């Protein structure tokens, strides 16, 4: 790997956020920031301009992860948004598919899932 | 409805007893010859054969209600014989013979002779009694129709007697059809129509539906309106109050108006009820949507909590230095992952109440393979499952069982260098029992000897779930290890 990939984690559950942060760091990602509500997430992502965003669908507040992704789309059209969601119900998956996600992971995620999602070798 | 059906039976029973009593009393009256009923008036008297006929009809009705069908059939046949006998008497000009033979003071011919109308009514009654308990729906329909025709004939004669008692006897068909006979027939046919209300048009009057309620309301009015109007009109015509054509016009106009009003009223009632139903439907939909939302929320909570526990175990595992303790936490994390996977597969469908065994086990095994990195070690899980529907509870338990068994096989059955196959099979045997088996072709380490405390826990979990599923487990170690669990299938 020439340089470390960078990531912003958007997750409204702080336990899971911490776990994702440690997991990301362990596989060599540079965690630039975290956010748990939509507005904060937009600001953090636009400020840090990461390679990836780990995006939860449900966030604290009215707006969800898809709203965040759509808000930053004009600024950062090449941003790779990886959804990490707790619900795989048809409704939620339909909502996510509105945003043409780079990858969708269902919680709980393990190291292997993250590695595969960002295109690192699984072994 | 059931309550009303029972009341209908009681009603028919009463009708039968009433008609039979009337026939018996009248027959006695003829035999003893006191002439109490006979002498009353020529319009009210019943002929002796007719009296016998009523006795038979009444008993037949009671027999039919009590479900003595053979007796009812015999009595219906006797009634038919009676009618034929009467017709023969007419043919030989001996119509008055029964009255003369029985009574000392035979009156005028009109009331001593059983009329054509009476004969027709008895034939209809006999047919109706015979067919009402037939199995074929068409026969029952014929029975209901003949009872209804009888009712119409009787009502015509009763109304004619009410309007102008002299006029009816100028019609040959009705000559000798006395008021008492007509009343007895009215009771008989009413009783007959209530004999099998569930299979005749009377069901509409007795039902619980909105239409039946409306019918009960409107039925008396629609029956009485024409009768009252025509009676008043007839009186007006007889008294020369108004020209006939005007009276008939008034009858036509008023009956049109009143019947039209009753139709409108019924329409109004239906509209009201429909509006109430629509409101109820709307509330139910709202309620269902709320429940749906709540269910989704609860499901989400469950999965989120599992994800939280998983995250905490992951965080903790990183902070434990002791490798055995660390492995314990990682194994536990794996079990929570498996549980989450089960929920995920269950909730991926819109209708999670049942799920297909084959799809479920295949998805679960893929996840187990991935979770333990089996592919990288050249290990493959092959799933063979019957396509049966499983209950969620059963699915969760068997899923946990499979997770332990297949996980164990991947972790321990194969030598570090070589790959292999884990065969998972789920079959329904003997109808309501099934067999879940997990078999590996690995060289196998000593499976009975626990390698660390964690293996002890795996075994304990397996035993607990097998016991919970009321199953029994067989283990064999030949070329590889084979675990097979037989248990009642939860479908």
Interface residues (C-beta under 8 A of the other chain):
Chain A: X13 X15 X16 X18 X19 X20 X22 X23 X26 X58 X86 X87 X88 X89 X90 X91 X106 X107 X108 X110 X112 X122 X123
Chain B: X296 X299 X300 X303 X304 X306 X307 X308 X310 X311 X312 X314 X315 X318 X336 X337 X340 X344 X347 X348 X349 X350 X370 X371 X373 X376
